[in-house]
Amino acid sequence: MTDNERGVGLKFDAGKNQARLLREGVPRALEELDKVLTFGAKKYAAHSWQHVENADERYQDASYRHDSARNKGEVFDRETGLMHRAHHIINELFLLELELRREGLDAIKAP
């Protein structure tokens, strides 16, 4: 490595997302989401959610069902034994990912 007028060990990442904030900030929550995705991958196939017909409607319905069950006092899904909130969040993440892909929104756009 050579020295230049700016010094050594440069990294131009000012203004970039700090991905560690999510992973370090909520590791238990992310692990619960991993469990839901793992269950789905075993039941169906890894990433098969991306190819479901009428995905927006079906994942929104699933999200509402899990949220409703949680609001009625159920913490765990009967089929999976995993938390309804984690299922709800995964369904919302699927919807968000599909929306971002459809809109071609690869980066946050300023208002």
Secondary structure, 3 states (H helix, E strand, C coil): CCCCCCCCCCCCCCCCCCCHHHHHHCHHHHHHHHHHHHHHHHHCCCCHHHHCCCHHHHHHHHHHHHHHHHHCCCCECCCCCCEHHHHHHHHHHHHHHHHHHHHCCCCCCCC
